[in-house]
Amino acid sequence: MSTGVPLTIEWARKAKLLGRQSGRSFMTAKQLGSSWFKLGIAFLLAMSPSAALAEGPKSAQEFAEQYMAAFNKKDSAALKKLRYGAATKSKMQDFIEEMTEAEMTSGTQYNKFEILPVEGKQTESSMGPDGAFYKPSLKPTNVVKLTAVTKDGTSSTSFPIGEKDGIFYAVMPEKDEAATPPYKFGWQRFSLPKSNWSVMLPNEPEPGAQALLQQCGKDAMLDPDVYGVVKNTADIKTCQHFFQCGAEGKRLDSDDNKETYRAACTTYEPETLSKWFNDPKKNLDDTVDVRTRSLSGKLIEQKYIDLAGSPGRQFQIRGEDGTVLMGRVYWIKDALYELTFESKLEKPDTEGANKFLDSLQVM
């Protein structure tokens, strides 16, 4: 499933973490393995339940036919009538709305559907990309799989449906406060499983250890990929492990959070390292350049630094929209370590930023 237009919400970045092919890069994040995140991506936002409608599909077959026809016509109003939404709006639903609009705009046309049985976990609460847990707005009875077959290949999406008063609806995610585990706020040192480096953060990395444990299980907490990983599997083979959080005392995706702390380590396959990344100075300069261009900003400060003799760069970028990004990047033992602090506040928390940027330890 691919989108033809850029997404404007913060979770657009996380959409890439669905384990889909994107150009030459393959990106995964095990914490985003939520069934709601995967199954709900084809829906538009449902503001309120549609059970009051007098007419509607009386079977799963009728539902699939009507939904596919409405989607192919880009009929958002008809799609809305086919959903049984949550009572309250959530960021998860905002994300689903944006993704579905993008998919319709890209011109996707489904030409086949299947009615499948419900798997056990699709009836349970599961984690969304914000670390919160979501439950079905209706008890799922079936899963509808829509497929688009073209000369260029095949794409598909699946989602649960349920029955209410004899009418079938698409099941939407509803926030389950009781199932959402606690999240740890406050400064703490953090290191990924099986890694040799750590930093200080104002909160634990998103989506939180307890949420990951509840969603993925104990074994997943021993996997260095669990918080986030980006793997390039083409000719240039790299692997970047990363984690991030919001300002002290705030969840990353909360409406009042305006700052992001992010740490990453990129490693390289031997052939890639010798052929493409054998010049530490160039690697550091290129990283700063990429950050500047990705923010559509201006580099307002850069200086040479080091960490225990390993070369680095300290830099500050100001975006066109006023966003400030402060960062440090180091080349240590053939790996790239990057720490960035991004703020949309008029007066960024420079004290917190420096505490974070000064904290990198590599064993």
ROSERO-26188 format. One record per residue (C-alpha): residue number from 1; residue in one letter; chain; x, y, z. Coordinates in pm, 1 decimal. Layout:
BEGIN
[atom NUM A A [X Y Z]];
...
REM end
This chain:
BEGIN
[atom 1 M A [0.0 0.0 0.0]];
[atom 2 S A [152.4 330.2 -103.3]];
[atom 3 T A [43.0 690.2 -93.6]];
[atom 4 G A [65.8 942.0 -372.9]];
[atom 5 V A [65.6 1261.4 -167.1]];
[atom 6 P A [274.4 1376.2 128.6]];
[atom 7 L A [117.5 1350.6 473.7]];
[atom 8 T A [104.9 1660.7 687.6]];
[atom 9 I A [58.7 1514.3 1034.2]];
[atom 10 E A [340.3 1406.5 1263.4]];
[atom 11 W A [258.9 1039.3 1226.7]];
[atom 12 A A [340.6 1056.4 856.8]];
[atom 13 R A [694.0 970.9 963.6]];
[atom 14 K A [565.5 661.9 1138.6]];
[atom 15 A A [365.8 548.8 839.5]];
[atom 16 K A [696.8 440.2 688.2]];
[atom 17 L A [739.9 196.7 977.2]];
[atom 18 L A [475.1 -44.0 853.0]];
[atom 19 G A [733.6 -273.6 702.5]];
[atom 20 R A [660.9 -161.2 348.3]];
[atom 21 Q A [901.0 -116.2 58.8]];
[atom 22 S A [984.1 247.7 -2.6]];
[atom 23 G A [1226.7 301.3 -289.2]];
[atom 24 R A [1542.0 115.2 -193.1]];
[atom 25 S A [1492.7 126.1 180.1]];
[atom 26 F A [1307.4 -117.1 400.7]];
[atom 27 M A [1184.3 18.7 732.7]];
[atom 28 T A [1037.5 -163.7 1029.3]];
[atom 29 A A [947.9 -88.4 1387.5]];
[atom 30 K A [827.3 -376.3 1598.2]];
[atom 31 Q A [645.8 -150.4 1839.5]];
[atom 32 L A [414.1 -52.5 1553.8]];
[atom 33 G A [297.4 -409.4 1509.4]];
[atom 34 S A [-45.3 -313.8 1640.3]];
[atom 35 S A [-330.6 -479.3 1454.7]];
[atom 36 W A [-518.9 -150.2 1464.3]];
[atom 37 F A [-231.7 30.9 1299.9]];
[atom 38 K A [-212.8 -228.5 1023.8]];
[atom 39 L A [-580.7 -305.6 977.1]];
[atom 40 G A [-721.8 40.5 1030.7]];
[atom 41 I A [-510.8 221.5 776.2]];
[atom 42 A A [-774.1 198.7 501.9]];
[atom 43 F A [-1043.7 386.3 693.8]];
[atom 44 L A [-1157.3 745.7 711.1]];
[atom 45 L A [-1230.2 911.0 1044.5]];
[atom 46 A A [-1563.7 819.1 1197.6]];
[atom 47 M A [-1691.8 1098.1 1418.8]];
[atom 48 S A [-1988.8 905.2 1560.9]];
[atom 49 P A [-2157.3 562.6 1530.0]];
[atom 50 S A [-2367.6 514.9 1218.8]];
[atom 51 A A [-2602.9 258.3 1372.7]];
[atom 52 A A [-2897.6 494.6 1344.5]];
[atom 53 L A [-2900.5 465.6 965.2]];
[atom 54 A A [-3210.9 292.8 836.4]];
[atom 55 E A [-3037.1 133.2 539.7]];
[atom 56 G A [-2707.0 -45.0 517.0]];
[atom 57 P A [-2539.2 -371.2 415.3]];
[atom 58 K A [-2713.4 -674.1 566.0]];
[atom 59 S A [-2421.2 -912.3 512.1]];
[atom 60 A A [-2042.9 -911.4 497.7]];
[atom 61 Q A [-2066.9 -963.8 120.8]];
[atom 62 E A [-2288.9 -657.1 76.9]];
[atom 63 F A [-2058.8 -451.7 297.1]];
[atom 64 A A [-1749.1 -540.7 93.8]];
[atom 65 E A [-1925.8 -458.2 -233.0]];
[atom 66 Q A [-2047.7 -120.1 -105.7]];
[atom 67 Y A [-1718.8 -24.9 58.7]];
[atom 68 M A [-1510.8 -111.2 -248.3]];
[atom 69 A A [-1746.8 82.1 -476.5]];
[atom 70 A A [-1743.5 389.1 -249.2]];
[atom 71 F A [-1364.8 385.0 -217.0]];
[atom 72 N A [-1311.0 353.4 -591.7]];
[atom 73 K A [-1545.8 650.5 -646.9]];
[atom 74 K A [-1359.8 848.3 -376.3]];
[atom 75 D A [-1695.5 892.1 -203.1]];
[atom 76 S A [-1597.6 991.8 151.4]];
[atom 77 A A [-1959.1 1046.7 258.3]];
[atom 78 A A [-2054.9 692.5 159.4]];
[atom 79 L A [-1752.3 550.3 338.8]];
[atom 80 K A [-1845.8 737.0 654.5]];
[atom 81 K A [-2187.9 569.9 656.1]];
[atom 82 L A [-2016.6 230.8 643.4]];
[atom 83 R A [-1818.4 283.8 963.7]];
[atom 84 Y A [-1908.1 233.3 1326.6]];
[atom 85 G A [-1678.6 486.3 1486.2]];
[atom 86 A A [-1551.1 547.7 1836.1]];
[atom 87 A A [-1743.8 783.3 2062.6]];
[atom 88 T A [-1447.5 1018.3 2102.4]];
[atom 89 K A [-1189.7 1141.9 1854.4]];
[atom 90 S A [-828.4 1025.5 1886.7]];
[atom 91 K A [-495.6 1081.2 1714.7]];
[atom 92 M A [-520.4 726.6 1585.4]];
[atom 93 Q A [-834.8 820.5 1394.2]];
[atom 94 D A [-672.0 1140.4 1267.8]];
[atom 95 F A [-387.2 931.4 1133.1]];
[atom 96 I A [-623.4 684.0 966.8]];
[atom 97 E A [-813.8 968.5 801.6]];
[atom 98 E A [-498.9 1121.9 658.6]];
[atom 99 M A [-368.5 790.5 527.5]];
[atom 100 T A [-697.4 697.1 362.9]];
[atom 101 E A [-736.7 1033.9 194.1]];
[atom 102 A A [-382.4 998.0 62.6]];
[atom 103 E A [-453.7 647.9 -66.9]];
[atom 104 M A [-766.6 759.6 -252.0]];
[atom 105 T A [-585.8 1062.1 -393.8]];
[atom 106 S A [-307.4 837.5 -522.8]];
[atom 107 G A [-562.6 666.7 -748.1]];
[atom 108 T A [-578.1 321.3 -590.7]];
[atom 109 Q A [-865.8 116.8 -738.3]];
[atom 110 Y A [-962.9 -207.8 -568.6]];
[atom 111 N A [-1099.4 -479.4 -798.8]];
[atom 112 K A [-1124.4 -780.9 -570.2]];
[atom 113 F A [-1238.0 -857.3 -215.8]];
[atom 114 E A [-1234.2 -1154.5 20.3]];
[atom 115 I A [-1430.2 -1225.2 339.1]];
[atom 116 L A [-1195.5 -1383.1 593.8]];
[atom 117 P A [-1236.7 -1515.1 949.5]];
[atom 118 V A [-1136.4 -1303.5 1247.7]];
[atom 119 E A [-806.7 -1388.8 1413.6]];
[atom 120 G A [-800.5 -1400.9 1792.0]];
[atom 121 K A [-597.6 -1085.5 1854.1]];
[atom 122 Q A [-822.6 -873.9 1632.9]];
[atom 123 T A [-1084.6 -880.4 1908.0]];
[atom 124 E A [-840.6 -760.4 2175.3]];
[atom 125 S A [-699.3 -421.4 2268.8]];
[atom 126 S A [-369.3 -352.5 2095.3]];
[atom 127 M A [-112.9 -76.2 2077.3]];
[atom 128 G A [-126.8 213.6 1834.5]];
[atom 129 P A [177.5 412.3 1716.8]];
[atom 130 D A [123.1 661.9 2000.5]];
[atom 131 G A [177.1 396.4 2267.8]];
[atom 132 A A [-191.1 404.8 2367.8]];
[atom 133 F A [-404.6 91.9 2342.7]];
[atom 134 Y A [-719.4 68.3 2132.0]];
[atom 135 K A [-1016.6 -168.2 2136.8]];
[atom 136 P A [-1275.3 -244.4 1864.9]];
[atom 137 S A [-1576.1 -12.3 1847.4]];
[atom 138 L A [-1778.5 -325.7 1761.7]];
[atom 139 K A [-1709.5 -694.5 1812.6]];
[atom 140 P A [-1547.8 -807.6 1483.8]];
[atom 141 T A [-1729.4 -1084.2 1296.2]];
[atom 142 N A [-1516.8 -1097.6 980.5]];
[atom 143 V A [-1217.5 -941.6 808.9]];
[atom 144 V A [-1251.8 -781.7 466.0]];
[atom 145 K A [-947.2 -793.4 240.3]];
[atom 146 L A [-946.4 -554.6 -56.5]];
[atom 147 T A [-697.7 -611.8 -338.3]];
[atom 148 A A [-586.6 -388.5 -624.4]];
[atom 149 V A [-439.2 -587.6 -913.0]];
[atom 150 T A [-262.0 -389.9 -1186.6]];
[atom 151 K A [-2.0 -458.7 -1453.9]];
[atom 152 D A [259.9 -321.5 -1213.2]];
[atom 153 G A [175.7 -556.9 -928.6]];
[atom 154 T A [-67.3 -620.5 -645.3]];
[atom 155 S A [-146.8 -427.6 -327.9]];
[atom 156 S A [-403.1 -501.5 -60.0]];
[atom 157 T A [-543.1 -388.6 273.0]];
[atom 158 S A [-745.5 -574.6 535.9]];
[atom 159 F A [-971.5 -453.9 816.5]];
[atom 160 P A [-1230.4 -594.9 1059.2]];
[atom 161 I A [-1605.8 -553.5 1022.9]];
[atom 162 G A [-1886.7 -613.9 1271.0]];
[atom 163 E A [-2265.8 -627.7 1292.8]];
[atom 164 K A [-2495.9 -391.4 1483.9]];
[atom 165 D A [-2875.9 -421.8 1470.3]];
[atom 166 G A [-2857.3 -628.7 1153.0]];
[atom 167 I A [-2626.2 -384.9 969.0]];
[atom 168 F A [-2256.6 -446.1 894.1]];
[atom 169 Y A [-1997.7 -173.2 956.7]];
[atom 170 A A [-1623.9 -124.8 941.8]];
[atom 171 V A [-1491.0 -157.0 1297.1]];
[atom 172 M A [-1295.9 145.1 1416.7]];
[atom 173 P A [-1035.1 171.2 1695.3]];
[atom 174 E A [-1155.0 318.2 2023.9]];
[atom 175 K A [-907.6 428.3 2288.3]];
[atom 176 D A [-889.0 182.5 2577.2]];
[atom 177 E A [-764.0 382.2 2875.1]];
[atom 178 A A [-788.1 83.2 3108.9]];
[atom 179 A A [-555.5 -125.3 2891.1]];
[atom 180 T A [-292.5 147.1 2837.8]];
[atom 181 P A [4.0 85.7 3073.4]];
[atom 182 P A [188.1 362.1 3263.6]];
[atom 183 Y A [461.2 566.1 3096.1]];
[atom 184 K A [773.1 691.4 3277.0]];
[atom 185 F A [834.7 1066.0 3274.3]];
[atom 186 G A [1151.9 1232.3 3401.8]];
[atom 187 W A [1521.3 1234.0 3315.4]];
[atom 188 Q A [1680.1 890.1 3285.1]];
[atom 189 R A [1969.4 721.5 3108.5]];
[atom 190 F A [1864.2 484.0 2834.0]];
[atom 191 S A [2038.9 218.9 2627.0]];
[atom 192 L A [1889.9 -10.4 2362.4]];
[atom 193 P A [1902.1 -386.5 2426.0]];
[atom 194 K A [2238.5 -540.3 2332.5]];
[atom 195 S A [2388.6 -199.6 2247.9]];
[atom 196 N A [2710.5 -34.1 2364.3]];
[atom 197 W A [2587.0 326.0 2385.2]];
[atom 198 S A [2347.1 533.5 2593.1]];
[atom 199 V A [2209.4 886.3 2637.5]];
[atom 200 M A [2009.4 1086.6 2891.0]];
[atom 201 L A [1644.4 1153.5 2798.3]];
[atom 202 P A [1374.8 1370.2 2963.0]];
[atom 203 N A [1131.2 1073.6 2946.9]];
[atom 204 E A [1158.8 709.4 2850.4]];
[atom 205 P A [1162.9 645.8 2472.8]];
[atom 206 E A [826.5 615.3 2303.6]];
[atom 207 P A [604.2 420.3 2314.7]];
[atom 208 G A [730.5 311.4 2657.6]];
[atom 209 A A [873.9 -13.4 2790.9]];
[atom 210 Q A [551.0 -133.4 2951.9]];
[atom 211 A A [352.0 -73.5 2632.7]];
[atom 212 L A [606.7 -268.6 2428.1]];
[atom 213 L A [615.3 -549.0 2682.4]];
[atom 214 Q A [236.0 -573.8 2683.0]];
[atom 215 Q A [211.0 -566.7 2303.6]];
[atom 216 C A [518.3 -762.1 2194.4]];
[atom 217 G A [609.1 -984.8 2487.4]];
[atom 218 K A [916.9 -1036.9 2702.4]];
[atom 219 D A [1140.1 -1173.9 2425.9]];
[atom 220 A A [1089.4 -862.7 2211.8]];
[atom 221 M A [1238.0 -648.5 2488.1]];
[atom 222 L A [1572.9 -819.1 2424.0]];
[atom 223 D A [1568.1 -718.2 2056.1]];
[atom 224 P A [1760.3 -398.0 1965.7]];
[atom 225 D A [1505.3 -336.1 1686.8]];
[atom 226 V A [1213.4 -302.5 1927.9]];
[atom 227 Y A [1209.4 79.9 1956.4]];
[atom 228 G A [1279.9 150.7 1591.0]];
[atom 229 V A [1504.3 43.4 1305.8]];
[atom 230 V A [1564.5 156.6 947.1]];
[atom 231 K A [1737.4 -92.2 717.8]];
[atom 232 N A [1865.0 -13.6 370.6]];
[atom 233 T A [1885.2 -345.2 186.2]];
[atom 234 A A [1994.6 -216.9 -155.5]];
[atom 235 D A [2353.0 -176.2 -280.4]];
[atom 236 I A [2430.8 57.7 9.1]];
[atom 237 K A [2357.1 -161.4 311.2]];
[atom 238 T A [2304.8 24.9 637.6]];
[atom 239 C A [2115.5 -26.9 961.0]];
[atom 240 Q A [1999.6 257.9 1185.4]];
[atom 241 H A [1861.1 198.4 1534.3]];
[atom 242 F A [1683.9 495.9 1688.2]];
[atom 243 F A [1455.7 609.3 1969.5]];
[atom 244 Q A [1285.6 935.7 2062.7]];
[atom 245 C A [1064.8 1113.1 2314.6]];
[atom 246 G A [891.6 1445.9 2375.8]];
[atom 247 A A [969.8 1732.2 2611.8]];
[atom 248 E A [1003.8 1655.0 2981.8]];
[atom 249 G A [667.0 1549.6 3122.4]];
[atom 250 K A [498.0 1523.9 2780.1]];
[atom 251 R A [416.3 1238.3 2544.6]];
[atom 252 L A [569.3 1277.2 2201.0]];
[atom 253 D A [235.1 1293.7 2017.4]];
[atom 254 S A [43.2 1501.4 2272.0]];
[atom 255 D A [-105.5 1825.6 2142.3]];
[atom 256 D A [97.1 2039.6 2383.6]];
[atom 257 N A [433.7 1881.5 2303.2]];
[atom 258 K A [651.5 2106.6 2086.4]];
[atom 259 E A [992.9 1944.0 2131.2]];
[atom 260 T A [1149.1 1614.8 2022.3]];
[atom 261 Y A [1462.5 1439.7 2146.5]];
[atom 262 R A [1598.7 1177.1 1906.3]];
[atom 263 A A [1906.7 953.3 1921.4]];
[atom 264 A A [2029.6 718.8 1648.4]];
[atom 265 C A [2320.2 492.1 1562.4]];
[atom 266 T A [2388.8 387.3 1202.4]];
[atom 267 T A [2612.6 91.9 1119.2]];
[atom 268 Y A [2739.3 -24.7 779.5]];
[atom 269 E A [2814.0 -352.7 607.3]];
[atom 270 P A [3191.9 -390.5 544.3]];
[atom 271 E A [3165.7 -350.6 165.9]];
[atom 272 T A [2939.9 -46.1 202.2]];
[atom 273 L A [3176.5 105.3 456.6]];
[atom 274 S A [3487.6 63.4 241.8]];
[atom 275 K A [3322.3 178.4 -81.6]];
[atom 276 W A [3092.1 461.3 28.4]];
[atom 277 F A [3167.9 568.4 386.2]];
[atom 278 N A [3545.8 549.5 424.3]];
[atom 279 D A [3591.9 923.7 489.4]];
[atom 280 P A [3477.3 1020.0 843.8]];
[atom 281 K A [3496.6 1395.2 771.7]];
[atom 282 K A [3274.2 1363.2 465.4]];
[atom 283 N A [3030.6 1137.6 652.5]];
[atom 284 L A [2987.7 1399.5 925.0]];
[atom 285 D A [2954.1 1691.4 682.9]];
[atom 286 D A [2701.7 1500.1 471.0]];
[atom 287 T A [2490.6 1424.7 779.1]];
[atom 288 V A [2469.6 1792.7 871.0]];
[atom 289 D A [2382.7 1878.6 510.7]];
[atom 290 V A [2103.0 1619.2 501.0]];
[atom 291 R A [1955.3 1754.1 825.2]];
[atom 292 T A [1963.1 2109.2 689.7]];
[atom 293 R A [1789.0 2015.1 366.5]];
[atom 294 S A [1530.5 1790.8 535.7]];
[atom 295 L A [1424.0 2084.2 752.5]];
[atom 296 S A [1424.8 2323.1 454.0]];
[atom 297 G A [1634.6 2539.5 679.0]];
[atom 298 K A [1952.2 2738.8 716.5]];
[atom 299 L A [2264.8 2620.9 895.2]];
[atom 300 I A [2331.3 2895.7 1149.6]];
[atom 301 E A [2606.2 2727.2 1352.4]];
[atom 302 Q A [2857.6 2447.5 1300.1]];
[atom 303 K A [3182.0 2362.1 1473.5]];
[atom 304 Y A [3425.4 2074.1 1497.1]];
[atom 305 I A [3406.6 1870.0 1818.0]];
[atom 306 D A [3523.7 1530.9 1939.3]];
[atom 307 L A [3424.8 1264.6 2190.7]];
[atom 308 A A [3721.8 1088.7 2349.8]];
[atom 309 G A [3922.5 1158.6 2035.5]];
[atom 310 S A [3653.5 1056.3 1786.0]];
[atom 311 P A [3558.6 1333.1 1539.2]];
[atom 312 G A [3222.7 1506.3 1546.9]];
[atom 313 R A [3017.6 1811.3 1452.3]];
[atom 314 Q A [2798.2 2038.0 1659.7]];
[atom 315 F A [2536.0 2225.3 1459.5]];
[atom 316 Q A [2220.7 2433.8 1477.3]];
[atom 317 I A [1962.0 2476.1 1202.3]];
[atom 318 R A [1665.4 2709.8 1175.9]];
[atom 319 G A [1379.9 2599.2 953.4]];
[atom 320 E A [1167.4 2821.8 733.6]];
[atom 321 D A [881.1 2785.8 983.0]];
[atom 322 G A [1099.8 2888.3 1277.3]];
[atom 323 T A [1171.9 2534.7 1397.1]];
[atom 324 V A [1509.3 2510.1 1571.4]];
[atom 325 L A [1717.2 2193.6 1547.9]];
[atom 326 M A [2027.3 2150.8 1764.6]];
[atom 327 G A [2241.9 1846.5 1702.7]];
[atom 328 R A [2565.7 1660.8 1745.8]];
[atom 329 V A [2698.9 1383.7 1526.9]];
[atom 330 Y A [3004.2 1163.1 1586.0]];
[atom 331 W A [3197.5 902.9 1388.2]];
[atom 332 I A [3304.1 636.2 1639.2]];
[atom 333 K A [3449.0 296.3 1547.5]];
[atom 334 D A [3299.7 298.4 1196.6]];
[atom 335 A A [2951.3 392.2 1319.6]];
[atom 336 L A [2758.5 720.5 1301.2]];
[atom 337 Y A [2597.9 847.2 1622.7]];
[atom 338 E A [2349.6 1132.0 1591.5]];
[atom 339 L A [2166.3 1323.0 1864.8]];
[atom 340 T A [1911.8 1589.5 1768.6]];
[atom 341 F A [1682.5 1820.4 1962.7]];
[atom 342 E A [1400.2 1984.0 1765.7]];
[atom 343 S A [1185.0 2263.9 1905.3]];
[atom 344 K A [889.9 2458.7 1769.2]];
[atom 345 L A [883.6 2689.5 2070.8]];
[atom 346 E A [977.7 3056.5 2051.1]];
[atom 347 K A [1216.4 2992.2 2340.8]];
[atom 348 P A [1350.0 2634.7 2314.8]];
[atom 349 D A [1453.8 2445.4 2627.8]];
[atom 350 T A [1826.7 2485.0 2563.2]];
[atom 351 E A [1913.3 2360.8 2912.3]];
[atom 352 G A [1736.1 2031.6 2846.3]];
[atom 353 A A [1881.1 2016.9 2496.0]];
[atom 354 N A [2237.7 2054.2 2621.1]];
[atom 355 K A [2183.9 1797.4 2896.7]];
[atom 356 F A [2078.4 1551.0 2627.2]];
[atom 357 L A [2344.7 1646.1 2370.9]];
[atom 358 D A [2623.4 1625.2 2632.3]];
[atom 359 S A [2518.1 1279.5 2750.9]];
[atom 360 L A [2635.6 1034.2 2482.5]];
[atom 361 Q A [2842.3 747.3 2621.7]];
[atom 362 V A [2992.1 476.2 2399.3]];
[atom 363 M A [3158.9 174.4 2556.3]];
REM end
